[in-house]
Amino acid sequence: MTDVVIMGGGPAGLTLACSLAQAGIRHVVLERGHHPRPRVGESLLPSALRVFDEIGFLPMLDEAGFPRSPGVAYHPLDDDEPVVVDYDEFGGDPGVQGAPRGYSYHADRARLDMLLMKYAESEGARIVQGAAVREVEFDGDGAATGVRADVGTESITIPARIVVDATGHQTLLGRQLGLRTRDPELDQIGLHAWFEGVYRGGRPLSERAQIFFLPIHRGWAWLSPINEHITSVGLVTNRSSFQAWDAGIDRYFRACVGSGSALARALEGARPLKDLRAEPSMNYGLEQICGDGWLAVGDAARFVDPVFSSGVGVAVASARRATEVIQAALAGGRTDAAALRPYQDQTFEIAAVWRDFVRLYYRVMPGFTVLLRSPRYRTSLLRILQGDIDPELDGGLVGEMASLVGGL
Ligand SMILES: Cc1cc2nc3c(=O)[nH]c(=O)nc-3n(C[C@H](O)[C@H](O)[C@H](O)COP(=O)(O)OP(=O)(O)OC[C@H]3O[C@@H](n4cnc5c(N)ncnc54)[C@H](O)[C@@H]3O)c2cc1C
């Protein structure tokens, strides 16, 4: 029997595997796909680099040649100058939790995940690709005992003391146990593709992730450079606005792009390199993210709207917290829900701040740039935007800003 079986080899599962290997804990990752496999193409927050630094992956990432991301630019609705956030504004602030660099990277996730897998393997991680988990097995008392997976034409059972769900939006355990819930207040959908010929503006604007507010209920769009020629372009809107349009994703996408003049200019001569993809479920969570013999990390635990590019940073940070709790649980000889519970408590606290921050953003949008410009809130907002949440400090700040606008 292995100690830990990890379902899913994305950033969360691979970071966990790497950390467990470094701690000498027996484990195996089962990934249904084969790296490199396609992903959105995303901007990382500095907090993701902190975790990559901790596991020793940062030098490899630095060598990989991904475009640097010096920060974010928010384009107001009125076509005014964009409001810019620079990650290096945090430098030297003792309140900021050690982001190793004053910049981050835009990552072609297919490549990033493959590099992370190779690095994890070089640290001793055991990863089996082409292994699709069908279900988690439980004993008569409701404790997870292992997984059943299809590997090639074989169906095999892998017993383990702890099962970790890192299956991303699949939320395998959340669905199997009926624990998955949607956030009814933030019913957002996303559409995205890679484009060539996007006008990103001059430097340094062109190097940043760019967010465009749109005159559509809870509508905004992003541009993220993937390389010199390719740009990841996407938009997020309220599901009801998309459904009301009732004209298919291509026409809806074009209409949204046309509704914002700065965005329309950026995409005037652009050509999609892939079909638009729809992400139907942008805000969900599990009622509990640990139980007897199991826990969930990364997107398998919860997903909050991608407006602040927090996904990968949050996923890999959750994997690090999970490592600590798993280590302590195995050392103490107890893998029941109570032993794993500290992971859930910490993760829920952090997730609540992100959820409220995202709600605040949608509550004040497009006036978010007013908050960013305000001397009272700018530094604190920048703190949150680099990705490492301090629940007490940041939760208080988000609450204060929310009370200014009459609550969330
Ligand atoms: C539109 C959009 C834009 C985004 N933009 C950003 C951004 O700019 N910056 C950012 O940081 N984040 C962004 N994100 C979020 C980011 O993609 C996720 O948060 C991140 O991928 C989470 O990593 P993960 O390891 O938890 O899940 P994933 O990366 O989804 O990995 C899960 C893995 O599990 C595997 N799997 C699934 N089911 C099974 C099974 N049954 N058996 C075995 N394996 C299985 C999958 O093949 C996959 O490899 C965005 C997300 C969306 C939808």
The ligand as a Gaussian input file, in Angstrom:
#p B3LYP/6-31G(d) Opt

LIG

0 1
 C      -10.730000      30.920000     -18.269000
 C       -9.696000      30.713000     -17.202000
 C       -8.629000      31.600000     -17.083000
 C       -7.672000      31.401000     -16.085000
 N       -6.642000      32.290000     -15.966000
 C       -5.725000      32.104000     -15.002000
 C       -4.612000      32.986000     -14.867000
 O       -4.441000      33.954000     -15.636000
 N       -3.705000      32.754000     -13.893000
 C       -3.837000      31.690000     -13.029000
 O       -3.005000      31.518000     -12.154000
 N       -4.876000      30.826000     -13.134000
 C       -5.812000      31.010000     -14.093000
 N       -6.841000      30.130000     -14.200000
 C       -6.977000      29.048000     -13.202000
 C       -6.037000      27.874000     -13.422000
 O       -6.220000      27.341000     -14.708000
 C       -6.353000      26.801000     -12.389000
 O       -6.585000      27.393000     -11.134000
 C       -5.231000      25.764000     -12.266000
 O       -5.123000      25.008000     -13.441000
 C       -5.490000      24.819000     -11.079000
 O       -4.562000      23.770000     -11.062000
 P       -5.001000      22.309000     -10.580000
 O       -3.773000      21.502000     -10.540000
 O       -5.835000      22.429000      -9.367000
 O       -6.011000      21.787000     -11.728000
 P       -5.719000      21.437000     -13.260000
 O       -4.650000      22.281000     -13.804000
 O       -7.040000      21.487000     -13.944000
 O       -5.196000      19.947000     -13.214000
 C       -6.060000      18.883000     -12.964000
 C       -5.489000      17.630000     -13.609000
 O       -6.281000      16.512000     -13.240000
 C       -6.392000      15.648000     -14.356000
 N       -7.598000      14.831000     -14.151000
 C       -8.898000      15.234000     -14.195000
 N       -9.715000      14.187000     -13.948000
 C       -8.904000      13.097000     -13.745000
 C       -9.155000      11.740000     -13.431000
 N      -10.392000      11.266000     -13.311000
 N       -8.091000      10.899000     -13.271000
 C       -6.821000      11.373000     -13.402000
 N       -6.537000      12.644000     -13.705000
 C       -7.549000      13.514000     -13.859000
 C       -6.496000      16.592000     -15.550000
 O       -6.133000      15.954000     -16.749000
 C       -5.509000      17.676000     -15.138000
 O       -4.197000      17.436000     -15.633000
 C       -7.797000      30.301000     -15.194000
 C       -8.861000      29.408000     -15.346000
 C       -9.799000      29.600000     -16.324000
 C      -10.926000      28.625000     -16.460000

